Amino acid sequence: MVFRGPLPDVEIPDLSVYDFLFGDIDAGDLDRIAIVDGASGAETTYGQLIGQTNLVAGALAARGIGLGDVVALHSPNVPAFAPVFHGILRSGATATTVNGLYTGEEISTQLIDSQAIFLFTVSPLLGAAKDAATRAGIADDRIVVLDGAEGHLSLRDLLAENHLAPDVRFDPAEHVAVLPYSSGTTGRPKGVILTHRNLVANVAQSLPLLGADADSRVLAVLPFFHIYGMTVLLNMAFRTRARLVTMPRFDLAEFLRIIQDFRINWAFIAPPIAVALAKHPLIDSYDLSSMEFIVSGAAPFDGTLGRAVADRIGCRVRQGFGMSEMSPVSHSIPANRDDIPLGSVGITLPNIECRLIDTATGEDIEMPAEGTSAPGELLCRGPNIMRGYLNNDEATRATIDEEGFLHTGDIATVSSDGMVSIVDRLKELIKYKGYQVAPAELEALLLTHSSIADAAVVGAHDADGEEVPKAFVVVQSGAEITAEEVMSFVAEHVAPHKKVRQVAFIDTIPKSSSGKILRKDLRSLEVPA
């Protein structure tokens, strides 16, 4: 059964990303502040941003780079990221954004796979970038170091060339705008083919729910290289003419200082930040009264944790859901809906159709007349869905079916009024004596314990070879807790088959830059239970 959200469809403009974001800007908005460097306070207006974007596009065109070419952008969240990213798209080239934590080997894999011919980076990451460029055959004169480095052009050098932006024409529905890399529902990272229409559509679809406007001051801590930061920060914030305040990396004290000093009222975060906001004593040392909305995405987010953040900070908390392959947002709790439980990911965005299918039979699960449906894999179809995986038809066919539905690999339920809740990722479900155990459920429970700062759950094997839930626990500073106490606490709250049966204590839970728990890393740890 196909179901949709309660909001009407929105118009998807037939425009490039650049024209959609900046083509109709009012003259009065050109002097409005677009970006602020959170560290220094340096400001960039919308007029300056657009001018720099056009100059980057012109500099690339002068080097023969445009339609059909791929340009890599390897940088943390600094103001220069924005005009470079949009300059690449404005030139007609395709941007492949690279994780700032990658090693040279990992970067080179992406450069080679995407066939990138030009690279932007920053001086602190230059060592890994040059190593990767050498492996990928990119010469030094095609590496621009945004903040400058000996032997390389800087962004200031490119802007000073004063080349006019090219006149490029393409079909937004067909032309590839970005190639972020994602593991999808399984396997090694793959290039996700997202067109200009995909990105434009997802901003248009998200705006009715998320509610930011020209008076919003948005904290940009989510990495721009990740599709979450790319869409909700670089694109959606600019479309609404909001003010974006950048952070190159997460540091709790700096995060809180920026909220206080710049009077931030919107923050898009991942769940690990939410844990700190709910539990860390440093929160009480800062004035966070300006905060109005915190939106969490990129990983499961428990309602109890969300309410704890809302109560501690004194703001409204929302949750959304998506994946790179969906540009990325498919579901969100609207800003104006206080009645939706925080454990839900909210309603389906406009222009998206969804299905739930039984993971055993493949049959559709009906949307109930009342109450909540049985769990099933969530499928989505809409204008924000990727064209496919780069050079990987097999993975594309395994992810997008013949009817155009993308199989998310996430298990969800839907209520009679259209509220969707994610149970867990299909591939992460633990099978204990034939019963399915969702790690996210146990992780959310563990985080309610006052002595636990962070936690993750994976499937491990006992002496009999049976798969069992194993908890990795980070103990709250100054607290003490034993493995037996952890297991007893969980046992008090869950059915017998969901009990945690092994516990290991570690210093930190490994997570990706977008906030997802790296379960494969946990499984490989030799930590005694």
Secondary structure, DSSP 8 states (H G I E B T S, - for coil): --B--SS------S--HHHHHHTT--GGGTTSEEEEETTT--EEEHHHHHHHHHHHHHHHHHTT--TT-EEEEE--S-TTHHHHHHHHHHTT-EEEEE-TT--HHHHHHHHHHHTEEEEEE-GGGHHHHHHHHHHHT--GGGEEETT-BTTBB-HHHHHHT----------TTTSEEE--EE-TTSSS-EEEEEEHHHHHHHHHHHHHHH---TT-EEEE-S-TTSHHHIIIIIIHHHHTT-EEEE-SS--HHHHHHHHHHHT--EEEE-HHHHHHHHH-GGGGGS--TT--EEEE-SS---HHHHHHHHHHHTSEEEEEEE-GGGSSEEEE--TT-TTS-TTS-BEE-TT-EEEEE-TTT--B----SSSB---EEEEEESTTS-SEETT-HHHHHHHB-TTS-EEEEEEEEEBTTS-EEEEEEGGG-EEETTEEE-HHHHHHHHTTSTTEEEEEEEEEE-TTS-EEEEEEEEE-TT----HHHHHHHHHTTS-GGG---EEEE-S---B-TTS-B-HHHHHH-----
